[in-house]
Amino acid sequence: MKPRRTSLVSVMLLLISLGGLTALTSGAGAQDRQAMLEMYTATVSLDAYEDLLRSGFDVASVENTASGVRVALVLSPQERNRRRKEGIDLELWRDLQGRTQTERAAIQQAGGFKVWRSFDEPGGIRDEMYRLARANPQILKLEVLGKTAQGREYIALKMTQGAREIPDGTRPAVLYVATHHAREWISTEVARRLLHWYIDRWRANDKDIKRLLKDTELWFVLVHNPDGYQYTFDVERLWRKNLRDNDQDGIINTNDGVDLNRNYSEHWNYDTEGSSSLFPSQTYRGPTPESEPETKALVSLFERVPFLFAISYHSFGQLLLYPQGWQTLTPTADDPIYVALTGTDTDPAIPGFNPGVSADLYTTNGEFTDWAHGERGTLSWTPELSEGCAGCGFVFPDDEGLIQAEFEKNLDFAVRVAMSAGDPDDPVSHTDLDTEDLYVDTSSIAGGRRHPRVARRRAVRREQRLRRLLPLPPRRDPRAGGGRLGGVLVHGR
């Protein structure tokens, strides 16, 4: 794809706005450019770190060090100034070339994007979803599940043989959803490439994918947050939330927006750790559970389709998380299936990623995977994708090779989840783990949803087919590099 050049006027406005000297407008109404977001680092005490979480700050990463807890925070200038007055020594987050997040973003946009595409632009994400549905009517059906606050379509794609004739939910179903958080562009791209991969394998008459699509429904939501995603192209690259005008003043700034991954009804407003009731917080949970049109749209899809599995892509951090996230030490009856598909520290399902229960890292509430598992019985994962290069943070490089490598790293796990839908209690694990060997008596576990009966089968033939199908990378111990090292816990979800 050729780079898409921005106009000189656009580049000048972008560079001027980095100095905080102008205001821009977009479909969101007038924008307050004095609320420019930037990422900072600081080393604080454990008490100060916990206070940051309770106060609803946008904590991007955490690392335990000998001198304290090193955190990365996405802050507005006002928030930055207040933290400094409180004695927190903030430094700008920089990549290996010394560039901040906003500087990286400005350079990418000024050069013309080579890979990234917005939702609205001609040939953008919306147009591509329509084009793919038109070109592949045998296996794809496009559904508009609702409209956002700014009138953008909330689009889902159903993939299965005879997608337009077979009633929704007839076959075992798997959901791939991306971009709850607007700035996490790599999540959109990984989900988009996964959609293309299935189409390409089906068109190549791959017998295993043809069999999969005869027996299984795969659903794709490439952009759960269309308004916020477009806003990151037009106005604010580090924007996280949607564009709800919280104070109804017609101006979108950091006082506005809802964190869509805190807006689900599962333990919504349970406490203030990991979500907030304050408008300016980047983890503002919304006025009520499922208050947002995007949340309503996805919930409506679950009402039509009883999903067995779901994968919700986020960035950044190289983690592979699964429920529960609202409270620590809360096992589920489905932990054996989670472990079999997720892997272990020494053999993770995604090479270099650290697998584990979400709450072992940090607690939150109103989150998608907890809701899907707890209220819909859908086993769900959050892959926290890589940053692409050291210090790149949320601004993943606009580089075809690096983006494709991130997709390929995650492909094996995504396909194994789909191939497990036909018999969830006997998942197609990348390890030789047998779920029967992992089960314990779960009858005493509070809130245990179900107690699957598991036969001792290892699905050898399915594993052999998968090995022929996928270009699997060599597996490595995450302790040799990558993953969560030195106590790093990344808060992208």
Secondary structure as UniProt FT lines:
FT   HELIX           8..18
FT   TURN            19..20
FT   STRAND          25..26
FT   TURN            27..28
FT   STRAND          29..31
FT   HELIX           33..35
FT   STRAND          38..44
FT   HELIX           46..54
FT   TURN            55..56
FT   STRAND          58..65
FT   TURN            66..67
FT   STRAND          68..75
FT   HELIX           77..85
FT   TURN            86..87
FT   STRAND          91..92
FT   TURN            96..97
FT   HELIX           101..111
FT   TURN            122..123
FT   HELIX           125..135
FT   TURN            137..139
FT   STRAND          140..147
FT   TURN            149..150
FT   STRAND          153..159
FT   TURN            161..165
FT   TURN            168..169
FT   STRAND          173..178
FT   TURN            182..183
FT   HELIX           185..203
FT   TURN            204..205
FT   HELIX           207..215
FT   STRAND          217..221
FT   HELIX           226..234
FT   TURN            237..238
FT   TURN            246..247
FT   STRAND          251..252
FT   TURN            254..255
FT   HELIX           260..262
FT   TURN            266..269
FT   TURN            279..280
FT   TURN            282..283
FT   TURN            289..290
FT   HELIX           293..304
FT   STRAND          309..315
FT   STRAND          319..322
FT   TURN            333..334
FT   HELIX           335..342
FT   STRAND          343..344
FT   TURN            345..346
FT   STRAND          347..348
FT   TURN            351..352
FT   STRAND          354..357
FT   HELIX           358..361
FT   HELIX           368..376
FT   STRAND          379..385
FT   TURN            390..391
FT   TURN            393..394
FT   HELIX           400..419
FT   TURN            420..422
FT   TURN            424..425
FT   HELIX           435..438
FT   TURN            443..444
FT   TURN            446..447
FT   HELIX           460..469
FT   HELIX           478..480
FT   TURN            486..487
FT   STRAND          488..490
//
